[in-house]
Each structure stands twice: as C-alpha cells, then as structure tokens.
C-alpha cells in the first residue's frame, strides 16, 4: 500500500490534506477528493455510494471539473466528510 493511500485513509489526515488543497487552488481540491476516493475503495465504490456514473466522477474530480454544489455534497457525504465555513483572518495589507 502506498504511503499516500495509507495517509488518506485517516479521516483527520484527509481533512488536513483537503483543506490545504482548497487553500492552494480549488481545482486541486477536486483532484484531492479523487485521491481520497481512490484511497478509500476507488471511484467504483464512490460511484456506488453516490449513484453517480464512474466516468462522470473522473471528469468532475479533475482540474477542469465543475460539479454542482448538490453533487459535491453527495460526494462529501459518501466520503463521510462535510464542509465547514469559517471566518478568514484579515490579511496584512
């Protein structure tokens, strides 16, 4: 088993990883979700849990992907994750 796969099987590590991906670039967040899905049973398993076509998942969870919010919530729920909105600290000018 690869180190990345082992790392992403931990829910805490997954959250830290996805948070960093999103902060760097939202497109990386989508790719990150695909990596998390791969580490937790693969896209076929995610397809089964969400009812979404596996090929469609590959497309959505790519740098060019643009899933609808409701679809993103279905994917997050299947991965036992949820979105948490926080106030961003002010950046120095």
SEPALUM-881637 format. One record per residue: residue in one letter; x, y, z of N, C-alpha, C, CB in turn. Coordinates in steps of 0.001 Angstrom, whole numbers, padded with zeros to 6 digits, always signed. Glycine has a CB too. Layout:
! SEPALUM-881637
<loti aa="a" n_X="X" n_Y="Y" n_Z="Z" ca_X="X" ca_Y="Y" ca_Z="Z" c_X="X" c_Y="Y" c_Z="Z" cb_X="X" cb_Y="Y" cb_Z="Z"/>
...
***
This chain:
! SEPALUM-881637
<loti aa="x" n_X="+000858" n_Y="-001181" n_Z="+000000" ca_X="+000000" ca_Y="+000000" ca_Z="+000000" c_X="+000901" c_Y="+001240" c_Z="+000000" cb_X="-000975" cb_Y="+000001" cb_Z="+001241"/>
<loti aa="x" n_X="+000581" n_Y="+002207" n_Z="-000850" ca_X="+001393" ca_Y="+003416" ca_Z="-000928" c_X="+001228" c_Y="+004263" c_Z="+000331" cb_X="+001016" cb_Y="+004234" cb_Z="-002170"/>
<loti aa="x" n_X="+002227" n_Y="+005081" n_Z="+000583" ca_X="+002188" ca_Y="+005967" ca_Z="+001751" c_X="+001026" c_Y="+006958" c_Z="+001640" cb_X="+003527" cb_Y="+006729" cb_Z="+001897"/>
<loti aa="x" n_X="+000797" n_Y="+007486" n_Z="+000425" ca_X="-000301" ca_Y="+008437" ca_Z="+000241" c_X="-001642" c_Y="+007781" c_Z="+000554" cb_X="-000302" cb_Y="+008989" cb_Z="-001196"/>
<loti aa="x" n_X="-001833" n_Y="+006578" n_Z="+000073" ca_X="-003093" ca_Y="+005870" ca_Z="+000311" c_X="-003285" c_Y="+005620" c_Z="+001803" cb_X="-003123" cb_Y="+004535" cb_Z="-000464"/>
<loti aa="x" n_X="-002233" n_Y="+005190" n_Z="+002472" ca_X="-002301" ca_Y="+004947" ca_Z="+003908" c_X="-002627" c_Y="+006256" c_Z="+004650" cb_X="-000962" cb_Y="+004344" cb_Z="+004420"/>
<loti aa="x" n_X="-001970" n_Y="+007350" n_Z="+004241" ca_X="-002188" ca_Y="+008661" ca_Z="+004856" c_X="-003642" c_Y="+009101" c_Z="+004693" cb_X="-001243" cb_Y="+009710" cb_Z="+004238"/>
<loti aa="x" n_X="-004194" n_Y="+008926" n_Z="+003498" ca_X="-005541" ca_Y="+009413" ca_Z="+003202" c_X="-006654" c_Y="+008521" c_Z="+003760" cb_X="-005709" cb_Y="+009541" cb_Z="+001716"/>
<loti aa="x" n_X="-006327" n_Y="+007389" n_Z="+004301" ca_X="-007341" ca_Y="+006554" ca_Z="+004932" c_X="-007720" c_Y="+007091" c_Z="+006311" cb_X="-006844" cb_Y="+005113" cb_Z="+005047"/>
<loti aa="x" n_X="-006873" n_Y="+007921" n_Z="+006886" ca_X="-007175" ca_Y="+008569" ca_Z="+008165" c_X="-008097" c_Y="+009760" c_Z="+007915" cb_X="-005866" cb_Y="+009025" cb_Z="+008890"/>
<loti aa="x" n_X="-009192" n_Y="+009851" n_Z="+008653" ca_X="-010135" ca_Y="+010961" ca_Z="+008467" c_X="-009496" c_Y="+012309" c_Z="+008825" cb_X="-011393" cb_Y="+010736" cb_Z="+009322"/>
<loti aa="x" n_X="-008691" n_Y="+012331" n_Z="+009864" ca_X="-008023" ca_Y="+013582" ca_Z="+010267" c_X="-007052" c_Y="+014023" c_Z="+009181" cb_X="-007275" cb_Y="+013404" cb_Z="+011620"/>
<loti aa="x" n_X="-006238" n_Y="+013099" n_Z="+008685" ca_X="-005290" ca_Y="+013435" ca_Z="+007618" c_X="-006022" c_Y="+013888" c_Z="+006359" cb_X="-004391" cb_Y="+012231" cb_Z="+007299"/>
<loti aa="x" n_X="-007125" n_Y="+013228" n_Z="+006057" ca_X="-007912" ca_Y="+013600" ca_Z="+004888" c_X="-008376" c_Y="+015043" c_Z="+004989" cb_X="-009113" cb_Y="+012669" cb_Z="+004731"/>
<loti aa="x" n_X="-008875" n_Y="+015426" n_Z="+006147" ca_X="-009361" ca_Y="+016798" ca_Z="+006330" c_X="-008227" c_Y="+017809" c_Z="+006168" cb_X="-010014" cb_Y="+016956" cb_Z="+007714"/>
<loti aa="x" n_X="-007085" n_Y="+017526" n_Z="+006767" ca_X="-005932" ca_Y="+018425" ca_Z="+006648" c_X="-005475" c_Y="+018528" c_Z="+005194" cb_X="-004768" cb_Y="+017936" cb_Z="+007537"/>
<loti aa="x" n_X="-005425" n_Y="+017402" n_Z="+004518" ca_X="-004999" ca_Y="+017359" ca_Z="+003122" c_X="-005942" c_Y="+018168" c_Z="+002227" cb_X="-004927" cb_Y="+015907" cb_Z="+002636"/>
<loti aa="x" n_X="-007243" n_Y="+017939" n_Z="+002376" ca_X="-008208" ca_Y="+018643" ca_Z="+001524" c_X="-008243" c_Y="+020139" c_Z="+001830" cb_X="-009604" cb_Y="+018045" cb_Z="+001702"/>
<loti aa="x" n_X="-008065" n_Y="+020494" n_Z="+003081" ca_X="-008018" ca_Y="+021917" ca_Z="+003444" c_X="-006837" c_Y="+022608" c_Z="+002756" cb_X="-007914" cb_Y="+022082" cb_Z="+004984"/>
<loti aa="x" n_X="-005678" n_Y="+021951" n_Z="+002777" ca_X="-004506" ca_Y="+022524" ca_Z="+002099" c_X="-004728" c_Y="+022615" c_Z="+000596" cb_X="-003255" cb_Y="+021685" cb_Z="+002390"/>
<loti aa="x" n_X="-005318" n_Y="+021579" n_Z="+000014" ca_X="-005599" ca_Y="+021603" ca_Z="-001425" c_X="-006499" c_Y="+022787" c_Z="-001772" cb_X="-006261" cb_Y="+020280" cb_Z="-001875"/>
<loti aa="x" n_X="-007559" n_Y="+022981" n_Z="-001001" ca_X="-008513" ca_Y="+024050" ca_Z="-001291" c_X="-007868" c_Y="+025421" c_Z="-001135" cb_X="-009733" cb_Y="+023938" cb_Z="-000377"/>
<loti aa="x" n_X="-007042" n_Y="+025584" n_Z="-000095" ca_X="-006380" ca_Y="+026870" ca_Z="+000116" c_X="-005422" c_Y="+027195" c_Z="-001019" cb_X="-005632" cb_Y="+026869" cb_Z="+001443"/>
<loti aa="x" n_X="-004765" n_Y="+026175" n_Z="-001554" ca_X="-003818" ca_Y="+026408" ca_Z="-002635" c_X="-004534" c_Y="+026726" c_Z="-003944" cb_X="-002914" cb_Y="+025195" cb_Z="-002813"/>
<loti aa="x" n_X="-005554" n_Y="+025931" n_Z="-004264" ca_X="-006284" ca_Y="+026121" ca_Z="-005521" c_X="-007517" c_Y="+025213" c_Z="-005481" cb_X="-005371" cb_Y="+025800" cb_Z="-006779"/>
<loti aa="x" n_X="-008723" n_Y="+025768" n_Z="-005615" ca_X="-009934" ca_Y="+024934" ca_Z="-005570" c_X="-009917" c_Y="+023776" c_Z="-006561" cb_X="-011142" cb_Y="+025785" cb_Z="-005834"/>
<loti aa="x" n_X="-009199" n_Y="+023922" n_Z="-007682" ca_X="-009113" ca_Y="+022808" ca_Z="-008634" c_X="-008340" c_Y="+021638" c_Z="-008030" cb_X="-008441" cb_Y="+023267" cb_Z="-009945"/>
<loti aa="x" n_X="-007350" n_Y="+021956" n_Z="-007193" ca_X="-006609" ca_Y="+020891" ca_Z="-006509" c_X="-007502" c_Y="+020176" c_Z="-005504" cb_X="-005366" cb_Y="+021463" cb_Z="-005800"/>
<loti aa="x" n_X="-008475" n_Y="+020883" n_Z="-004957" ca_X="-009420" ca_Y="+020272" ca_Z="-004031" c_X="-010182" c_Y="+019145" c_Z="-004715" cb_X="-010396" cb_Y="+021321" cb_Z="-003485"/>
<loti aa="x" n_X="-010615" n_Y="+019376" n_Z="-005944" ca_X="-011342" ca_Y="+018343" ca_Z="-006686" c_X="-010454" c_Y="+017133" c_Z="-006954" cb_X="-011874" cb_Y="+018909" cb_Z="-008009"/>
<loti aa="x" n_X="-009219" n_Y="+017384" n_Z="-007348" ca_X="-008268" ca_Y="+016294" ca_Z="-007573" c_X="-007993" c_Y="+015580" c_Z="-006248" cb_X="-006941" cb_Y="+016831" cb_Z="-008197"/>
<loti aa="x" n_X="-007892" n_Y="+016353" n_Z="-005173" ca_X="-007696" ca_Y="+015776" ca_Z="-003850" c_X="-008837" c_Y="+014847" c_Z="-003461" cb_X="-007553" cb_Y="+016873" cb_Z="-002820"/>
<loti aa="x" n_X="-010065" n_Y="+015250" n_Z="-003760" ca_X="-011214" ca_Y="+014385" ca_Z="-003478" c_X="-011104" c_Y="+013065" c_Z="-004237" cb_X="-012526" cb_Y="+015099" cb_Z="-003847"/>
<loti aa="x" n_X="-010636" n_Y="+013151" n_Z="-005472" ca_X="-010471" ca_Y="+011924" ca_Z="-006261" c_X="-009422" c_Y="+011014" c_Z="-005630" cb_X="-010075" cb_Y="+012263" cb_Z="-007712"/>
<loti aa="x" n_X="-008334" n_Y="+011617" n_Z="-005120" ca_X="-007291" ca_Y="+010819" ca_Z="-004453" c_X="-007829" c_Y="+010191" c_Z="-003170" cb_X="-006055" cb_Y="+011693" cb_Z="-004137"/>
<loti aa="x" n_X="-008635" n_Y="+010931" n_Z="-002437" ca_X="-009240" ca_Y="+010388" ca_Z="-001213" c_X="-010150" c_Y="+009216" c_Z="-001578" cb_X="-010042" cb_Y="+011490" cb_Z="-000446"/>
<loti aa="x" n_X="-010959" n_Y="+009390" n_Z="-002605" ca_X="-011853" ca_Y="+008310" ca_Z="-003039" c_X="-011045" c_Y="+007082" c_Z="-003440" cb_X="-012740" cb_Y="+008772" cb_Z="-004216"/>
<loti aa="x" n_X="-009938" n_Y="+007286" n_Z="-004149" ca_X="-009090" ca_Y="+006170" ca_Z="-004568" c_X="-008518" c_Y="+005435" c_Z="-003361" cb_X="-007952" cb_Y="+006669" cb_Z="-005468"/>
<loti aa="x" n_X="-008166" n_Y="+006185" n_Z="-002330" ca_X="-007596" ca_Y="+005575" ca_Z="-001127" c_X="-008640" c_Y="+004832" c_Z="-000305" cb_X="-006936" cb_Y="+006634" cb_Z="-000270"/>
<loti aa="x" n_X="-009894" n_Y="+005161" n_Z="-000514" ca_X="-010978" ca_Y="+004573" ca_Z="+000290" c_X="-011905" c_Y="+003694" c_Z="-000532" cb_X="-011787" cb_Y="+005668" cb_Z="+000954"/>
<loti aa="x" n_X="-011348" n_Y="+002912" n_Z="-001400" ca_X="-012166" ca_Y="+001939" ca_Z="-002124" c_X="-012279" c_Y="+002200" c_Z="-003612" cb_X="-013522" cb_Y="+001907" cb_Z="-001542"/>
<loti aa="x" n_X="-011831" n_Y="+003343" n_Z="-004079" ca_X="-011834" ca_Y="+003645" ca_Z="-005508" c_X="-013084" c_Y="+004369" c_Z="-005982" cb_X="-011680" cb_Y="+002386" cb_Z="-006283"/>
<loti aa="x" n_X="-013014" n_Y="+004824" n_Z="-007225" ca_X="-014137" ca_Y="+005570" ca_Z="-007788" c_X="-015330" c_Y="+004680" c_Z="-008078" cb_X="-013711" cb_Y="+006273" cb_Z="-009054"/>
<loti aa="x" n_X="-015107" n_Y="+003400" n_Z="-008269" ca_X="-016248" ca_Y="+002496" ca_Z="-008455" c_X="-017080" c_Y="+002445" c_Z="-007177" cb_X="-015768" cb_Y="+001069" cb_Z="-008847"/>
<loti aa="x" n_X="-016400" n_Y="+002389" n_Z="-006039" ca_X="-017102" ca_Y="+002384" ca_Z="-004755" c_X="-017807" c_Y="+003724" c_Z="-004528" cb_X="-016115" cb_Y="+002093" cb_Z="-003598"/>
<loti aa="x" n_X="-017141" n_Y="+004829" n_Z="-004860" ca_X="-017765" ca_Y="+006143" ca_Z="-004725" c_X="-018976" c_Y="+006249" c_Z="-005641" cb_X="-016756" cb_Y="+007260" cb_Z="-005042"/>
<loti aa="x" n_X="-018865" n_Y="+005699" n_Z="-006830" ca_X="-019986" ca_Y="+005692" ca_Z="-007771" c_X="-021177" c_Y="+004944" c_Z="-007180" cb_X="-019566" cb_Y="+005054" cb_Z="-009109"/>
<loti aa="x" n_X="-020895" n_Y="+003797" n_Z="-006577" ca_X="-021963" ca_Y="+003006" ca_Z="-005963" c_X="-022625" c_Y="+003778" c_Z="-004825" cb_X="-021410" cb_Y="+001669" cb_Z="-005444"/>
<loti aa="x" n_X="-021834" n_Y="+004437" n_Z="-003989" ca_X="-022373" ca_Y="+005157" ca_Z="-002831" c_X="-023153" c_Y="+006407" c_Z="-003223" cb_X="-021250" cb_Y="+005540" cb_Z="-001895"/>
<loti aa="x" n_X="-022733" n_Y="+007077" n_Z="-004297" ca_X="-023375" ca_Y="+008331" ca_Z="-004691" c_X="-024448" c_Y="+008159" c_Z="-005756" cb_X="-022343" cb_Y="+009289" cb_Z="-005187"/>
<loti aa="x" n_X="-024394" n_Y="+007039" n_Z="-006481" ca_X="-025317" ca_Y="+006847" ca_Z="-007596" c_X="-024888" c_Y="+007616" c_Z="-008836" cb_X="-026712" cb_Y="+007269" cb_Z="-007193"/>
<loti aa="x" n_X="-023652" n_Y="+008120" n_Z="-008831" ca_X="-023126" ca_Y="+008868" ca_Z="-009969" c_X="-022279" c_Y="+007955" c_Z="-010841" cb_X="-022299" cb_Y="+010080" cb_Z="-009495"/>
<loti aa="x" n_X="-022302" n_Y="+008190" n_Z="-012128" ca_X="-021526" ca_Y="+007420" ca_Z="-013087" c_X="-020035" c_Y="+007575" c_Z="-012797" cb_X="-021848" cb_Y="+007864" cb_Z="-014528"/>
<loti aa="x" n_X="-019284" n_Y="+006475" n_Z="-012818" ca_X="-017855" ca_Y="+006498" ca_Z="-012511" c_X="-017081" c_Y="+007411" c_Z="-013450" cb_X="-017285" cb_Y="+005096" cb_Z="-012580"/>
<loti aa="x" n_X="-017370" n_Y="+007348" n_Z="-014737" ca_X="-016673" ca_Y="+008214" ca_Z="-015698" c_X="-016992" c_Y="+009683" c_Z="-015431" cb_X="-017062" cb_Y="+007841" cb_Z="-017146"/>
<loti aa="x" n_X="-018238" n_Y="+009944" n_Z="-015068" ca_X="-018636" ca_Y="+011315" ca_Z="-014731" c_X="-017870" c_Y="+011795" c_Z="-013495" cb_X="-020169" cb_Y="+011398" cb_Z="-014483"/>
<loti aa="x" n_X="-017648" n_Y="+010910" n_Z="-012530" ca_X="-016866" ca_Y="+011266" ca_Z="-011342" c_X="-015431" c_Y="+011631" c_Z="-011722" cb_X="-016866" cb_Y="+010104" cb_Z="-010332"/>
<loti aa="x" n_X="-014822" n_Y="+010844" n_Z="-012630" ca_X="-013471" ca_Y="+011164" ca_Z="-013096" c_X="-013419" c_Y="+012574" c_Z="-013664" cb_X="-013008" cb_Y="+010150" cb_Z="-014154"/>
<loti aa="x" n_X="-014417" n_Y="+012927" n_Z="-014449" ca_X="-014457" ca_Y="+014246" ca_Z="-015072" c_X="-014676" c_Y="+015343" c_Z="-014041" cb_X="-015552" cb_Y="+014298" cb_Z="-016127"/>
<loti aa="x" n_X="-015633" n_Y="+015141" n_Z="-013143" ca_X="-015930" ca_Y="+016143" ca_Z="-012118" c_X="-014753" c_Y="+016376" c_Z="-011183" cb_X="-017143" cb_Y="+015723" cb_Z="-011315"/>
<loti aa="x" n_X="-014051" n_Y="+015295" n_Z="-010854" ca_X="-012963" ca_Y="+015385" ca_Z="-009887" c_X="-011624" c_Y="+015494" c_Z="-010602" cb_X="-012969" cb_Y="+014170" cb_Z="-008951"/>
<loti aa="x" n_X="-011567" n_Y="+016455" n_Z="-011523" ca_X="-010355" ca_Y="+016754" ca_Z="-012273" c_X="-010134" c_Y="+018267" c_Z="-012206" cb_X="-010460" cb_Y="+016250" cb_Z="-013767"/>
<loti aa="x" n_X="-008959" n_Y="+018751" n_Z="-012613" ca_X="-008732" ca_Y="+020205" ca_Z="-012575" c_X="-009752" c_Y="+020998" c_Z="-013396" cb_X="-007338" cb_Y="+020516" cb_Z="-013079"/>
<loti aa="x" n_X="-010337" n_Y="+020370" n_Z="-014417" ca_X="-011336" ca_Y="+021047" ca_Z="-015242" c_X="-012756" c_Y="+020804" c_Z="-014731" cb_X="-011221" cb_Y="+020583" cb_Z="-016687"/>
<loti aa="x" n_X="-012904" n_Y="+020013" n_Z="-013683" ca_X="-014222" ca_Y="+019674" ca_Z="-013157" c_X="-014933" c_Y="+020885" c_Z="-012582" cb_X="-014102" cb_Y="+018603" cb_Z="-012098"/>
<loti aa="x" n_X="-016246" n_Y="+020817" n_Z="-012589" ca_X="-017055" ca_Y="+021907" ca_Z="-012048" c_X="-018374" c_Y="+021315" c_Z="-011546" cb_X="-017306" cb_Y="+023026" cb_Z="-013128"/>
<loti aa="x" n_X="-018303" n_Y="+020473" n_Z="-010501" ca_X="-019527" ca_Y="+019829" ca_Z="-010035" c_X="-020489" c_Y="+020825" c_Z="-009404" cb_X="-019195" cb_Y="+018736" cb_Z="-009041"/>
<loti aa="x" n_X="-021766" n_Y="+020544" n_Z="-009524" ca_X="-022773" ca_Y="+021356" ca_Z="-008845" c_X="-022618" c_Y="+021159" c_Z="-007343" cb_X="-024219" cb_Y="+020980" cb_Z="-009314"/>
<loti aa="x" n_X="-023070" n_Y="+022135" n_Z="-006582" ca_X="-022956" ca_Y="+022066" ca_Z="-005125" c_X="-023644" c_Y="+020826" c_Z="-004570" cb_X="-023550" cb_Y="+023319" cb_Z="-004488"/>
<loti aa="x" n_X="-024806" n_Y="+020484" n_Z="-005097" ca_X="-025526" ca_Y="+019311" ca_Z="-004589" c_X="-024755" c_Y="+018021" c_Z="-004872" cb_X="-026927" cb_Y="+019233" cb_Z="-005216"/>
<loti aa="x" n_X="-024088" n_Y="+017971" n_Z="-006013" ca_X="-023282" ca_Y="+016807" ca_Z="-006350" c_X="-022066" c_Y="+016728" c_Z="-005439" cb_X="-022849" cb_Y="+016855" cb_Z="-007822"/>
<loti aa="x" n_X="-021444" n_Y="+017859" n_Z="-005186" ca_X="-020292" ca_Y="+017901" ca_Z="-004296" c_X="-020682" c_Y="+017427" c_Z="-002891" cb_X="-019707" cb_Y="+019326" cb_Z="-004241"/>
<loti aa="x" n_X="-021844" n_Y="+017820" n_Z="-002429" ca_X="-022325" ca_Y="+017383" ca_Z="-001112" c_X="-022520" c_Y="+015866" c_Z="-001106" cb_X="-023655" cb_Y="+018103" cb_Z="-000743"/>
<loti aa="x" n_X="-023065" n_Y="+015301" n_Z="-002173" ca_X="-023241" ca_Y="+013840" ca_Z="-002259" c_X="-021897" c_Y="+013127" c_Z="-002168" cb_X="-023955" cb_Y="+013453" cb_Z="-003574"/>
<loti aa="x" n_X="-020896" n_Y="+013663" n_Z="-002854" ca_X="-019558" ca_Y="+013059" ca_Z="-002834" c_X="-018962" c_Y="+013151" c_Z="-001436" cb_X="-018627" cb_Y="+013749" cb_Z="-003861"/>
<loti aa="x" n_X="-019062" n_Y="+014335" n_Z="-000827" ca_X="-018528" ca_Y="+014516" ca_Z="+000524" c_X="-019224" c_Y="+013590" c_Z="+001519" cb_X="-018683" cb_Y="+015979" cb_Z="+000968"/>
<loti aa="x" n_X="-020536" n_Y="+013481" n_Z="+001427" ca_X="-021282" ca_Y="+012597" ca_Z="+002334" c_X="-020845" c_Y="+011144" c_Z="+002161" cb_X="-022800" cb_Y="+012725" cb_Z="+002087"/>
<loti aa="x" n_X="-020632" n_Y="+010723" n_Z="+000930" ca_X="-020198" ca_Y="+009346" ca_Z="+000673" c_X="-018815" c_Y="+009082" c_Z="+001268" cb_X="-020182" cb_Y="+009064" cb_Z="-000838"/>
<loti aa="x" n_X="-017997" n_Y="+010131" n_Z="+001352" ca_X="-016662" ca_Y="+010009" ca_Z="+001934" c_X="-016664" c_Y="+010326" c_Z="+003431" cb_X="-015688" cb_Y="+010934" cb_Z="+001209"/>
<loti aa="x" n_X="-017859" n_Y="+010507" n_Z="+003984" ca_X="-018058" ca_Y="+010826" ca_Z="+005400" c_X="-017364" c_Y="+012134" c_Z="+005784" cb_X="-017538" cb_Y="+009684" cb_Z="+006277"/>
<loti aa="x" n_X="-017551" n_Y="+013145" n_Z="+004913" ca_X="-016991" ca_Y="+014479" ca_Z="+005120" c_X="-018101" c_Y="+015509" c_Z="+004984" cb_X="-015842" cb_Y="+014769" cb_Z="+004113"/>
<loti aa="x" n_X="-017845" n_Y="+016729" n_Z="+005473" ca_X="-018772" ca_Y="+017837" ca_Z="+005259" c_X="-017979" c_Y="+019132" c_Z="+005183" cb_X="-019841" cb_Y="+017907" cb_Z="+006389"/>
<loti aa="x" n_X="-018609" n_Y="+020161" n_Z="+004653" ca_X="-017986" ca_Y="+021474" ca_Z="+004524" c_X="-018168" c_Y="+022232" c_Z="+005832" cb_X="-018594" cb_Y="+022273" cb_Z="+003329"/>
<loti aa="x" n_X="-017141" n_Y="+022947" n_Z="+006221" ca_X="-017182" ca_Y="+023783" ca_Z="+007416" c_X="-016701" c_Y="+025173" c_Z="+007015" cb_X="-016303" cb_Y="+023181" cb_Z="+008579"/>
<loti aa="x" n_X="-017570" n_Y="+026171" n_Z="+007113" ca_X="-017230" ca_Y="+027537" ca_Z="+006730" c_X="-016713" c_Y="+028280" c_Z="+007954" cb_X="-018457" cb_Y="+028269" cb_Z="+006114"/>
<loti aa="x" n_X="-015600" n_Y="+028981" n_Z="+007779" ca_X="-015006" ca_Y="+029742" ca_Z="+008868" c_X="-014717" c_Y="+031169" c_Z="+008409" cb_X="-013716" cb_Y="+029060" cb_Z="+009368"/>
<loti aa="x" n_X="-014644" n_Y="+032071" n_Z="+009380" ca_X="-014251" ca_Y="+033451" ca_Z="+009084" c_X="-012751" c_Y="+033454" c_Z="+008807" cb_X="-014618" cb_Y="+034428" cb_Z="+010270"/>
<loti aa="x" n_X="-012368" n_Y="+034052" n_Z="+007706" ca_X="-010954" ca_Y="+034129" ca_Z="+007348" c_X="-010333" c_Y="+035314" c_Z="+008065" cb_X="-010765" cb_Y="+034251" cb_Z="+005808"/>
<loti aa="x" n_X="-009182" n_Y="+035108" n_Z="+008698" ca_X="-008498" ca_Y="+036236" ca_Z="+009321" c_X="-008085" c_Y="+037268" c_Z="+008257" cb_X="-007257" cb_Y="+035743" cb_Z="+010110"/>
<loti aa="x" n_X="-008081" n_Y="+038523" n_Z="+008654" ca_X="-007676" ca_Y="+039570" ca_Z="+007708" c_X="-006219" c_Y="+039386" c_Z="+007352" cb_X="-007915" cb_Y="+040983" cb_Z="+008296"/>
<loti aa="x" n_X="-005946" n_Y="+039594" n_Z="+006084" ca_X="-004547" ca_Y="+039515" ca_Z="+005604" c_X="-003917" c_Y="+040879" c_Z="+005775" cb_X="-004467" cb_Y="+039048" cb_Z="+004098"/>
<loti aa="x" n_X="-002646" n_Y="+040898" n_Z="+006159" ca_X="-001976" ca_Y="+042194" ca_Z="+006286" c_X="-001912" c_Y="+042900" c_Z="+004932" cb_X="-000555" cb_Y="+042015" cb_Z="+006863"/>
<loti aa="x" n_X="-002085" n_Y="+044233" n_Z="+004960" ca_X="-002064" ca_Y="+044973" ca_Z="+003687" c_X="-000686" c_Y="+045338" c_Z="+003234" cb_X="-002872" cb_Y="+046212" cb_Z="+003798"/>
***
